[in-house]
Amino acid sequence: PHFARHALAKLAWAPLLLLGPEVRAGVFGLKTMRRRRRPPLLRAASSVLIAGSCCCIRPVVGAYDADERIETARLYGNINEYAYYFTDLLVGTEPQRVSVIVDTGSSLCGFPCEGCAHCGKHMDPPFAIDRSLSAQWIPCSAQCGGSCQRGVCSYTQSYTEGSSISGLWFRDMVQLGDALQENPPVNATLGCHVDERKLFYTQRVNGIMGMAPHENSGRPTILQDLFGDKKHVNTGLASHSSVDEYRYPMAGVFSMCLAEWGGKLSVGGYETQYHVNNSAVQWIPLLHSGYYSVAPTALLMDGVSIADGVGAFGTSLVDSGTTFTYFPSPVFTRLTAALVAACTTGPGCGAVREGLDCWRLDASAKSPSRFPPLALVFEGSTAIAWPPNAYMFRRGDSALWCHAFADNGADSDTVLGVSWMVHKDVIFDLRTSQLGIAEAACPEYRKVPGERPGEFATAREARRQVPFTMILVLGTGASLSVAVGVLIWLLCGGATSCKKEGSYSSHVDREPLAGSSGGESPSPSSSCRGSA
């Protein structure tokens, strides 16, 4: 049963609950184990342990909200070390964890599969499609748009900075987030990479989860698949009868709350608990016919205009897959000049310029709080604050802060990347075509689950993992000792007592198990292989 399945695992974490969330986050994302049915006595013991410890074990923060039908997932990453934010997916009937960049600027959701001819070494192993009974290749048809390999629909996707991916389409059961979020699985369209180039080859994370509002050659995006699961995901369409579901198949709400490290992704709504001082959400018009775009009308520094007019910014995309915020050259030049002038004259900003785009804070300063605040003004005179700890980022050294905005070169458009989204809850309401922004103290998750020392982690991170492992081993050992004691007590405690405690094992699994839906087994000849 679902209740007993996690019993010993939860008890093993009990000694860690007094530690901070940073420590616990490092191990919450470990791979799920093969599901096997336990003997009745062990199931009873597990239930007794969990029942006896319920007074001291806190509920998992961010678990699926069945009442509101909101799915949530932890986000990891940051601007300096990763240059992106990412989450986990559990894919298949025997769930395999896959890490994916959260990208509102593209729509493809895909990752490397076993047998990939040219794929890099990533945080998680390649997806073993032959282990999932629910995986089904998408056969060639008119919907392939002429792109087909070995009888399976295929894709090739290129990105602005020059990287690219290509692969084969399939469908499988997917859960958003890790096992402890317990989000219901949904059948989704996914990409199985057979070739990765440039950044996709070298990045730590396995793949990408595109969340842009356009389909992939007629195939639904993962957002459309999630919003289509109305039993488990709130779309709000019942109270928005003016929305045409056929015309707007992606009608729904999702939000991204980004901290300096990590954050929270929500699908089906947003969480006001992170909004600073219960700050109200500021709403601005959002276009989402192909990409998410807004219309800035001015850029202010300390209330003084640096750029005016919608034409100065061109088309402005909201893109969580882009690290910095990119402005047209005239806007970038004026912004840089104004910032340098403000920090090198008068009282200054409490920092010394280092290079072209970095500043070293005074010894007494812990943050760039003395730098001038920026704000982007949108239609309706709505001013969205852009504080110094967002338009600048910490570059390794805690005293070195660098610009998180850049020149878009010959392109006359604007890209509002993660540096504009950080320290905000950014809400995409596709039902009402609005973008909501609220100042937020988003949850932080610094420790990436499952990252092995010596492969991707820095030397400092590798050293930190040693005490984490020791704590885990000691905590698990102590919990197993308690489990053994309870088992002995159950065996020797008498019929009446055993019957009473054994009743805990009769809990009904009210939540769907990961990958509980079945399907046809993929053909052995359809392995995920391709040529470079």
TASUL-V376851 format. One record per residue. N is the residue number from 1. RES is the residue in one letter. PHI is phi in whole degrees, -180 to 180 (* if undefined). PSI is psi in radians with two decimals (999 if undefined). OMEGA is omega in degrees with one decimal (none if undefined). Layout:
N RES PHI PSI OMEGA
N RES PHI PSI OMEGA
This chain:
1 P * 2.72 -178.3
2 H -60 -0.66 -178.2
3 F -65 -0.82 -178.0
4 A -73 -0.45 -175.1
5 R -60 -0.60 -177.6
6 H -102 0.08 -169.1
7 A -61 -1.00 -178.2
8 L -65 -0.62 179.3
9 A -63 -0.76 -179.9
10 K -66 -0.70 -179.7
11 L -66 -0.58 179.3
12 A -62 -0.48 -179.0
13 W -87 -0.13 -174.8
14 A -55 -0.78 178.7
15 P -65 -0.29 -178.0
16 L -87 -0.16 -172.9
17 L -68 -0.38 176.8
18 L -78 -0.22 178.8
19 L -86 2.96 -177.3
20 G -73 2.86 -179.2
21 P -64 -0.44 -179.5
22 E -64 -0.70 179.4
23 V -68 -0.81 -176.9
24 R -66 -0.60 -177.0
25 A -62 -0.48 -176.8
26 G -67 -0.37 -175.9
27 V -119 -0.17 -178.8
28 F -66 -0.41 -173.8
29 G -96 0.30 -179.0
30 L -63 2.70 -177.9
31 K -57 2.48 175.1
32 T -73 2.55 -177.7
33 M -90 2.81 177.1
34 R -58 2.33 -177.9
35 R -79 2.20 175.9
36 R -139 2.56 -177.8
37 R -77 2.24 180.0
38 R -86 2.71 173.3
39 P -59 2.65 -177.0
40 P -54 -0.71 -177.4
41 L -66 -0.70 179.4
42 L -68 -0.64 177.2
43 R -64 -0.69 178.9
44 A -64 -0.77 179.8
45 A -62 -0.72 179.0
46 S -61 -0.75 -179.6
47 S -64 -0.69 178.4
48 V -62 -0.76 -179.1
49 L -61 -0.79 -176.4
50 I -70 -0.63 179.5
51 A -68 -0.71 -179.1
52 G -70 -0.45 -177.8
53 S -100 0.07 -176.2
54 C -65 -0.38 -179.3
55 C -73 -0.33 -176.8
56 C -119 -0.15 178.5
57 I -97 2.13 -179.6
58 R -77 2.63 176.2
59 P -66 2.70 -179.6
60 V -67 2.17 178.8
61 V -73 2.28 177.4
62 G 89 0.18 177.2
63 A -69 2.83 -177.1
64 Y -55 2.30 179.8
65 D -96 1.69 -176.1
66 A -70 -0.52 -179.3
67 D -70 -0.80 -179.0
68 E -90 -0.16 -177.3
69 R 56 0.92 177.7
70 I -118 2.15 175.4
71 E -94 2.42 179.0
72 T -130 2.72 178.1
73 A -148 2.50 175.9
74 R -70 2.50 172.8
75 L -109 2.53 176.7
76 Y -124 2.99 177.6
77 G 103 3.06 175.4
78 N -163 -3.12 -175.5
79 I -76 -0.80 -170.8
80 N -75 -0.91 -171.1
81 E -84 -0.64 -178.0
82 Y -105 -0.61 -175.9
83 A 73 0.26 176.4
84 Y -164 2.95 174.0
85 Y -117 2.52 -175.6
86 F -144 2.89 178.3
87 T -136 3.13 178.8
88 D -108 2.59 169.1
89 L -123 2.52 171.1
90 L -107 2.03 -170.3
91 V -118 2.35 172.6
92 G 101 2.94 179.9
93 T -72 -0.52 172.0
94 E -110 1.53 -160.5
95 P -53 2.25 174.3
96 Q -114 2.30 -177.7
97 R -80 2.38 178.0
98 V -134 2.20 178.1
99 S -91 2.36 -175.1
100 V -139 2.43 174.0
101 I -68 2.37 177.0
102 V -88 1.96 -169.7
103 D -129 1.90 177.5
104 T -83 0.03 -179.7
105 G -100 0.03 176.6
106 S -145 3.01 -173.1
107 S -123 -0.13 -176.8
108 L -84 2.36 173.5
109 C -114 1.95 -177.1
110 G -157 2.93 -175.5
111 F -163 2.86 -177.7
112 P -69 2.54 173.9
113 C -112 2.85 176.0
114 E -58 2.43 -180.0
115 G 90 0.08 179.4
116 C -60 2.30 -175.6
117 A -74 -0.57 -177.1
118 H -145 1.34 177.7
119 C -129 2.55 -177.9
120 G -78 3.11 176.0
121 K -91 2.08 -171.4
122 H -119 -3.11 -175.7
123 M -63 -0.69 -179.9
124 D -113 2.70 176.6
125 P -63 2.73 174.7
126 P -58 2.58 -178.8
127 F -68 2.23 178.3
128 A -93 1.62 -172.8
129 I -66 -0.48 -178.6
130 D -74 -0.19 177.0
131 R -86 -0.19 -177.4
132 S -101 2.03 179.8
133 L -71 -0.32 -177.8
134 S -94 -0.10 -179.3
135 A -73 2.36 178.7
136 Q -139 2.14 174.2
137 W -64 2.56 177.2
138 I -90 1.95 -174.3
139 P -71 2.77 179.3
140 C -62 2.41 177.6
141 S -161 -3.05 178.9
142 A -62 -0.46 -178.2
143 Q -73 -0.21 178.9
144 C -70 -0.28 179.0
145 G 67 0.52 178.2
146 G 84 -0.05 -179.5
147 S -104 1.93 -172.9
148 C -152 2.39 177.5
149 Q -136 2.23 176.8
150 R 50 0.71 176.6
151 G 80 0.12 -178.7
152 V -124 2.45 176.3
153 C -61 2.41 -177.5
154 S -127 2.96 -178.5
155 Y -146 2.73 168.9
156 T -140 2.23 -176.3
157 Q -130 2.21 176.7
158 S -111 2.65 -176.9
159 Y -124 2.84 -169.9
160 T -54 -0.73 -173.8
161 E -81 0.01 174.4
162 G 108 -0.16 178.8
163 S -79 2.82 -178.6
164 S -154 2.80 175.9
165 I -140 2.63 172.9
166 S -145 2.69 -176.6
167 G 180 -2.80 -175.2
168 L -121 2.51 -179.3
169 W -86 2.48 172.3
170 F -150 2.94 175.6
171 R -120 2.52 179.7
172 D -161 2.96 177.2
173 M -78 2.36 -176.6
174 V -134 2.39 169.9
175 Q -113 2.33 176.2
176 L -77 2.28 178.7
177 G 84 -2.99 -178.9
178 D -91 -3.07 -173.0
179 A -64 -0.58 -175.9
180 L -73 -0.32 174.1
181 Q -71 -0.50 176.0
182 E 56 0.66 175.5
183 N -72 2.50 -179.4
184 P -65 2.49 178.1
185 P -75 2.64 177.4
186 V -136 2.56 176.7
187 N -81 2.13 -171.3
188 A -133 2.76 175.2
189 T -87 2.23 -173.9
190 L -134 2.80 177.7
191 G -110 2.37 178.4
192 C -107 1.77 -175.7
193 H -63 2.36 170.1
194 V -116 -0.08 178.5
195 D -157 2.29 176.9
196 E -126 2.45 -179.9
197 R -131 2.53 175.5
198 K 57 -2.14 -171.8
199 L -60 -0.60 179.0
200 F -66 -0.52 179.1
201 Y -76 -0.63 -173.2
202 T -96 -0.28 -175.0
203 Q -67 2.70 178.5
204 R -70 -0.75 -174.7
205 V -72 2.61 -175.6
206 N -68 -0.87 -170.6
207 G -145 -2.66 -175.7
208 I -141 2.53 175.4
209 M -120 1.65 179.6
210 G -73 2.33 -177.8
211 M -125 0.32 178.3
212 A -71 2.70 -173.7
213 P -87 0.81 172.3
214 H -139 2.61 -175.3
215 E -80 2.94 177.8
216 N -105 1.59 -179.8
217 S 52 0.76 177.9
218 G 90 -0.13 179.3
219 R -93 2.49 -177.9
220 P -69 2.66 173.8
221 T -83 2.96 179.4
222 I -66 -0.53 176.3
223 L -65 -0.74 177.6
224 Q -62 -0.69 177.8
225 D -65 -0.69 178.2
226 L -67 -0.81 179.7
227 F -66 -0.44 177.7
228 G -71 -0.32 178.2
229 D -87 1.22 -173.6
230 K -67 -0.30 176.8
231 K -67 -0.56 -174.9
232 H -116 -0.26 -177.8
233 V -123 2.19 -178.8
234 N -77 2.09 175.1
235 T -104 -0.28 178.6
236 G 72 0.18 -174.9
237 L -69 -0.42 179.2
238 A -63 -0.59 -179.6
239 S -98 0.09 178.0
240 H -130 1.15 -173.1
241 S -65 -0.27 -179.8
242 S -75 -0.21 -179.2
243 V -81 2.21 178.6
244 D -88 1.86 -176.2
245 E -64 -0.56 -179.7
246 Y -71 -0.68 -179.3
247 R -78 -0.60 -179.2
248 Y -121 1.33 -176.6
249 P -67 -0.24 -178.4
250 M -101 0.30 -177.7
251 A -61 2.16 -178.3
252 G 168 -3.04 -178.3
253 V -130 2.36 167.7
254 F -141 2.77 -176.7
255 S -143 2.69 176.1
256 M -128 2.11 177.9
257 C -111 1.90 -172.6
258 L -108 2.18 172.1
259 A -98 3.13 176.2
260 E -59 -0.64 174.7
261 W -124 1.99 174.8
262 G 73 -2.81 -178.7
263 G 161 -2.62 -175.5
264 K -142 2.32 173.1
265 L -107 2.29 179.4
266 S -125 2.38 177.3
267 V -125 2.12 -176.5
268 G 110 -0.09 -179.5
269 G 168 -2.80 177.1
270 Y -147 2.87 -172.4
271 E -113 1.90 -178.0
272 T -72 -0.20 -178.3
273 Q -62 -0.38 -179.2
274 Y -91 -0.14 -177.3
275 H -72 2.25 -174.4
276 V -66 2.19 178.0
277 N 52 0.64 -179.4
278 N 54 0.63 -177.8
279 S -61 2.49 -178.6
280 A -72 2.62 176.4
281 V -79 2.27 174.4
282 Q -94 2.22 -175.6
283 W -110 2.37 177.1
284 I -132 2.70 179.8
285 P -61 2.47 -178.8
286 L -128 2.18 172.0
287 L -94 2.37 -178.6
288 H -146 0.79 178.2
289 S -76 -0.60 176.7
290 G -136 -0.69 175.8
291 Y -134 2.99 177.2
292 Y -90 2.06 -179.3
293 S -136 2.61 178.7
294 V -130 3.08 -174.5
295 A -129 1.54 174.5
296 P -67 2.52 177.7
297 T -114 -0.26 179.6
298 A -164 2.68 171.6
299 L -120 2.16 -175.4
300 L -113 2.52 169.2
301 M -124 2.03 -176.0
302 D 54 0.63 178.2
303 G 84 -0.09 -179.2
304 V -101 2.31 -175.4
305 S -70 2.34 174.3
306 I -105 -0.63 178.2
307 A -143 2.48 -177.9
308 D -131 2.62 173.7
309 G 91 2.48 179.9
310 V -61 -0.60 -178.4
311 G -63 -0.43 -179.4
312 A -68 -0.40 -175.2
313 F -107 -0.24 -177.3
314 G 65 -2.62 173.7
315 T -80 2.25 -175.6
316 S -112 1.91 -178.8
317 L -91 2.51 172.5
318 V -101 1.88 -167.8
319 D -132 1.81 179.7
320 S -74 -0.15 177.2
321 G -89 -0.04 177.0
322 T -107 2.29 -173.3
323 T -71 -1.02 -177.1
324 F -90 3.03 170.7
325 T -101 2.20 -175.0
326 Y -108 2.25 178.9
327 F -113 2.69 170.1
328 P -56 2.64 -173.6
329 S -51 -0.81 -179.2
330 P -60 -0.70 180.0
331 V -68 -0.79 179.3
332 F -60 -0.77 -178.3
333 T -63 -0.77 -179.8
334 R -68 -0.67 179.7
335 L -65 -0.80 -179.5
336 T -63 -0.77 -179.7
337 A -63 -0.73 -179.5
338 A -66 -0.67 -179.7
339 L -68 -0.75 178.2
340 V -62 -0.74 179.5
341 A -63 -0.73 -178.2
342 A -67 -0.54 -174.0
343 C -98 -0.11 -179.7
344 T -116 0.06 176.6
345 T -129 2.81 178.1
346 G 59 -2.46 -178.6
347 P -69 -0.31 178.6
348 G 72 -2.89 -175.4
349 C -116 0.17 -178.4
350 G 71 0.60 -178.0
351 A -156 2.75 177.4
352 V -113 2.37 -178.2
353 R -68 2.40 -179.4
354 E -133 1.86 -173.8
355 G 77 -2.85 -176.3
356 L -83 -0.50 -172.2
357 D -133 0.32 -179.4
358 C -127 2.79 -179.6
359 W -140 2.38 176.0
360 R -102 2.10 -176.5
361 L -70 2.67 173.2
362 D -61 2.74 -176.1
363 A -58 -0.54 -176.8
364 S -84 -0.20 -175.8
365 A -91 2.41 178.0
366 K -108 -0.21 179.1
367 S -153 2.87 -179.7
368 P -82 0.75 -174.3
369 S -67 -0.35 -179.3
370 R -88 -0.07 175.1
371 F -73 2.63 -176.5
372 P -68 2.47 177.2
373 P -75 2.53 174.0
374 L -109 2.83 175.4
375 A -153 2.44 172.0
376 L -103 2.27 179.8
377 V -101 2.38 -178.7
378 F -119 -3.13 179.8
379 E -52 2.44 -177.8
380 G 83 0.25 178.3
381 S 61 0.50 176.6
382 T -82 2.02 -178.6
383 A -98 2.10 179.4
384 I -103 2.07 -177.4
385 A -67 2.51 175.5
386 W -131 1.57 -171.0
387 P -72 2.84 -178.7
388 P -58 -0.60 -179.1
389 N -78 0.11 173.6
390 A -114 -0.79 179.1
391 Y -79 -0.05 169.1
392 M -127 2.73 179.2
393 F -133 2.67 179.5
394 R -79 2.12 -177.5
395 R -104 1.52 177.6
396 G 69 -1.38 178.6
397 D -64 2.26 -176.4
398 S -63 -0.35 -178.7
399 A -96 -0.10 -176.8
400 L -104 2.03 -179.8
401 W -120 2.37 -176.6
402 C -125 2.78 -179.1
403 H -63 2.34 175.7
404 A -106 0.45 173.8
405 F -129 2.72 -174.1
406 A -150 2.98 -179.4
407 D -83 2.25 179.0
408 N -86 0.20 174.7
409 G 63 -2.31 -177.0
410 A -74 -0.22 179.7
411 D -76 2.24 -177.3
412 S -90 0.16 -178.4
413 D -102 3.00 -179.0
414 T -117 2.50 174.0
415 V -123 2.02 176.7
416 L -90 1.68 -176.4
417 G -87 -2.85 -176.0
418 V -65 -0.44 178.5
419 S -65 -0.44 175.1
420 W -84 -0.45 -175.7
421 M -88 -0.35 -172.9
422 V -66 2.55 -176.7
423 H 66 0.42 176.6
424 K -134 2.70 165.5
425 D -99 1.94 -176.9
426 V -102 2.05 -170.6
427 I -111 2.11 178.8
428 F -99 1.81 179.1
429 D -101 1.73 -176.1
430 L -83 -0.17 177.5
431 R -76 -0.73 -175.5
432 T -108 0.06 179.9
433 S 56 0.93 178.0
434 Q -134 2.61 173.1
435 L -111 2.16 179.5
436 G -103 2.43 179.2
437 I -132 2.28 176.7
438 A -137 2.39 173.3
439 E -62 2.31 -172.4
440 A -144 2.53 169.5
441 A -97 1.43 -173.0
442 C -72 2.60 179.3
443 P -65 2.50 -179.2
444 E -106 2.40 173.8
445 Y -133 1.68 -176.0
446 R -83 -0.66 -173.3
447 K -83 2.10 179.9
448 V -81 2.18 -177.0
449 P -69 2.31 171.9
450 G 81 0.00 179.7
451 E -76 2.17 -173.1
452 R -89 2.38 180.0
453 P -61 2.52 177.4
454 G 91 -0.28 179.6
455 E -96 -1.01 -178.4
456 F -122 -0.52 -174.0
457 A -70 2.62 175.6
458 T -73 2.95 179.7
459 A -60 -0.65 179.9
460 R -64 -0.76 179.6
461 E -66 -0.66 -179.3
462 A -63 -0.69 178.5
463 R -67 -0.59 -177.9
464 R -70 -0.42 -175.2
465 Q -74 -0.38 -178.8
466 V -61 -0.93 178.7
467 P -64 -0.53 177.3
468 F -60 -0.78 -179.0
469 T -64 -0.72 179.8
470 M -62 -0.75 179.9
471 I -62 -0.75 -179.5
472 L -62 -0.80 -178.9
473 V -63 -0.81 -179.7
474 L -64 -0.73 -180.0
475 G -65 -0.73 179.3
476 T -66 -0.71 178.9
477 G -61 -0.77 179.6
478 A -63 -0.71 -178.6
479 S -68 -0.66 178.0
480 L -65 -0.61 176.9
481 S -61 -0.74 177.2
482 V -63 -0.72 -178.9
483 A -62 -0.75 179.0
484 V -61 -0.75 178.8
485 G -60 -0.73 179.9
486 V -67 -0.67 178.4
487 L -62 -0.76 178.0
488 I -62 -0.73 179.3
489 W -63 -0.69 179.5
490 L -66 -0.67 -178.6
491 L -69 -0.54 -173.3
492 C -111 0.05 -169.7
493 G -88 0.00 177.0
494 G 100 2.72 -173.8
495 A -65 -0.79 -176.7
496 T -62 -0.81 -178.6
497 S -64 -0.77 -178.4
498 C -63 -0.69 -179.4
499 K -64 -0.72 -178.4
500 K -65 -0.86 -177.4
501 E -72 -0.56 -179.6
502 G -65 -0.31 -179.2
503 S -65 -0.33 179.5
504 Y -67 -0.41 -177.4
505 S -78 -0.03 -178.5
506 S -92 0.22 177.7
507 H -60 2.37 179.3
508 V -87 2.40 177.5
509 D -76 1.79 -177.1
510 R -90 -0.16 -179.2
511 E -113 2.53 -178.6
512 P -66 2.41 176.6
513 L -73 2.68 178.7
514 A -58 2.17 176.6
515 G 64 0.66 -176.6
516 S -77 -0.31 -179.2
517 S -78 2.44 -178.8
518 G -91 -3.00 179.4
519 G 174 -3.12 -179.6
520 E -82 2.46 178.1
521 S -73 2.33 178.6
522 P -60 2.60 178.7
523 S -64 2.40 179.5
524 P -59 -0.46 -179.2
525 S -80 -0.11 -176.8
526 S -100 0.65 179.0
527 S -66 2.69 -174.7
528 C -80 1.49 179.6
529 R -130 2.66 178.9
530 G -162 3.06 -179.1
531 S -103 2.64 179.8
532 A -69 999 none
